[in-house]
Structures are given as structure tokens and as C-alpha cells.
Amino acid sequence: MSVPAPGALASRLELSASAFRANVAAFRAVAGPQRRVGAVLKGNAYGHGFAEVLPLAHAAADALYVITPNEGLAIRAFEADQAASRRDVLVIGAVTPGELVELSAADVDVVVADRTLEAAVPLLRQRKLRARVHVHLDTGLGREGFTLKQLEAGEVDVLAQARDVVELKGLLSHFANTEDVTEQSYATAQLQAFSSAVAALARRVPIAADVQRHFAASAAALVLPPSRFDVVRVGIGLYGLWPSTETRLSAKVVLGELPALTPVLSWRCPSQVVKWLPAGSFVGYGCTWRCGADTRVAVLPVGYWDGYPRLASGKAHVLVNGRRCPVLGRVMMNHLIIDVTHAVADERPLVATLLGRDGDESLSAETLAGWAQTIHYELVTRLGAHLPRRVVD
Ligand SMILES: *Cc1c(COP(=O)(O)O)cnc(C)c1O
């Protein structure tokens, strides 16, 4: 059984379809008309919600990238259900030989980064299926992918030996250090390693002219033109978030003008209680906050279970009626208490914005992540899968 749905007063996520489309368009403009833009939907679509983002990404992007086999199969089920045309779908995460076969049966591409393919070949022959594979080359991240040594030792020769059941569709790699820097020397070395690896592979395996090369995630797509190859694999940027401040600075230099990225997500929460606490009252677990004056507080039924980081205690604010309202005391599992003394005029129910725009103020995922000493990638992917999500235009 899955987690029972929250009640009507739960906090909720709003996704802007127009912002998503505009972000895809921004990456199309950066990549140029001859390149394809692929959308990365891993991590529950960066916490935004796989089911809600899929229709948007399917309509706007040329290819879809996921981590798990089930996500790949869910995309095929969505297409069948909607009578939609098939997009290129690539599972970039780990698969077993059995999963590789099931994905091949569904025309989902898989990444080969180890000997899984070899083990799957007899099964593919038995079932008369063809696997569509992208070979991951480790050019310096030290994560999945074949090293040059492994290529030279023949670990990918199965591609040449099993051409009856394996089609080589792509060659890819992934950068280690494009987001956190404003100079790209390590990335440039990785590009060189990529061309050496492709050359080494070509000596052992035929590589057709139409085999796609893809390397760039959001940051490289923006700031490192030689990394764009045939397709860019864009995650964070499509959700309207810059990979980092450094990427924004570099993009200004490289592109001249900054592409407009618009956050897709807003997180709002109705109040559970609004009331006055007299001066001297303590607020929350550990009695870490004490009201210096009579304080009108709102209790919000949202907490770290929902993905609001406890480490933001003592630093965070939320927005009510376009005003900043400090979070008082500790973030709890299911509650936040905020100071609304000046943001409202009475004790009627209110709605607080935890992320997104409210009036003239807005609160970014970067800001909330910073309060919690983490990055916005982690913050958004940890937003509870149980939260209600609604797509607005
Ligand atoms: C996560 C990921 C991406 C997307 O990265 P962003 O920085 O979110 O754009 C692209 N490629 C691979 C292999 C990834 O793991």
C-alpha cells in the first residue's frame, strides 16, 4: 500500500506549464536549431512530480531521460494511454539484464556502462528483441561508464559480436565539474578524453554516422558550446533553476545575454491556526524561540516530512501577503510556526508561500536550500512525493 493521501489542508505544489515550456524554448535557443533538447525526469522530475511533468516534457522535448526502468515503462504506458507519438526514452540508470530485455521490448533505450549487456544477449536472442543502447564513457567523473582501459581490454566488444540483437544508438558521458566553477579546464579535459574514448571504441566496434553523441547537462549546455554535440540532457534548467551562481556568471560571459529561466514550482500552505501568543511565550520544540512581544503566529501544517528542511530552523522565512514572515523556533515534522503579526490584520485563515512568488516578493529554491546548507537540487528532489500537485498555465 502506498502512503495515504494528505488531507485537504495539506501544503501543495503548483507547477507552471507556461514556465516549463518557456524554459525548454530557452534551451532550444541556446542549443540552436540543429540540436535536440532532452528533458531529464529523474528524482520524481526533480521533486516536481513525474506524473505532472511528464505530459509537459513529452510535448515540449525531443527525448526523455529517466533513471529507473519503471520510469521508462511508465512513459510508454502514458503514450499508449494518450495515443501520443513515441518519444526517444533513455534509461540512464542501472538495469539488470532482465530489465534491459523488458525495456528493449518496449523500445526504450538503455545505457550500457558495464557487462549487463553481455549477460542480456542470450535473452535478447531468445526473445528475438533488439536492444537500443547508448554506451557511457567515463571521461573523469569516476561514476558509471567504461574507462579507456576497459574499452581497450575489449569490455564493449559485445557490441560488435551481437549486432543481430544490439543497435548502437548513442555515446555519452557526464561532466564532473561544470557547475561549481567559472573556468572549465576539467570539463575541457573531459571533452578530450571523450574524443579519445570514441576513437578507441571505433577501432573495435563500427560506429554509424547517425550514432548520437550527448554529453552536456544544463550547465555545460549553457556555458560550454563544444559540449553540446547532438542532444543536450537538461534537468535543473527546465525546472527554471540555474545550476549555480557560477553558471549564471559564466553564461553571461559566454552567451552575452542571460536566457530567462522561470521557476516552475510554487509551494503554498494554508494555515491550521492563527492566534496571538503573549510576550514571553515559547514557540516550538526545545523552546528555542521566545516571543519578545505579543506575537500573532500562524501554524502551518507542513514540516520536514514534507521536505521543508529542519536545518532551515532559525533562518527561514515564508511569504504571506507579499511580506516576509520569519519561521519561529524549530521546523517540526508536520508543523512550521511563523510570525504574521504585521502580514495580516486579523486571525482569519491565510495561505503562506514557502517557495515561489507572492506579491512583490519571491522565495527561491536556492534561498531555502542555502538556509539548509544544501543545494537546490537536493531541496526540490526531497519535496514529498505525497504532496498534492497541480498544474496551472
Ligand atoms: C542528472 C543528470 C543530467 C541533468 O543534470 P542537470 O544539471 O540537472 O541538468 C544529465 N545527465 C546525466 C547523466 C545526469 O545524471
The ligand as a MOL file (V3000), in Angstrom:
LIG
                    3D

  0  0  0     0  0            999 V3000
M  V30 BEGIN CTAB
M  V30 COUNTS 15 15 0 0 0
M  V30 BEGIN ATOM
M  V30 1 C 21.2040 14.4870 -13.6800 0
M  V30 2 C 21.8340 14.2900 -14.9910 0
M  V30 3 C 21.6650 15.2290 -16.0180 0
M  V30 4 C 20.9510 16.5460 -15.8040 0
M  V30 5 O 21.6920 17.3940 -14.9630 0
M  V30 6 P 21.2150 18.9020 -14.6760 0
M  V30 7 O 22.3800 19.5490 -14.0220 0
M  V30 8 O 20.0630 18.7690 -13.7420 0
M  V30 9 O 20.8290 19.4950 -15.9590 0
M  V30 10 C 22.2000 14.9270 -17.2560 0
M  V30 11 N 22.8620 13.7750 -17.4670 0
M  V30 12 C 23.0590 12.8530 -16.5040 0
M  V30 13 C 23.8080 11.6070 -16.8100 0
M  V30 14 C 22.5560 13.0900 -15.2280 0
M  V30 15 O 22.7630 12.1870 -14.2660 0
M  V30 END ATOM
M  V30 BEGIN BOND
M  V30 1 1 1 2
M  V30 2 1 2 3
M  V30 3 2 2 14
M  V30 4 1 3 4
M  V30 5 2 3 10
M  V30 6 1 4 5
M  V30 7 1 5 6
M  V30 8 2 6 7
M  V30 9 1 6 8
M  V30 10 1 6 9
M  V30 11 1 10 11
M  V30 12 2 11 12
M  V30 13 1 12 13
M  V30 14 1 12 14
M  V30 15 1 14 15
M  V30 END BOND
M  V30 END CTAB
M  END
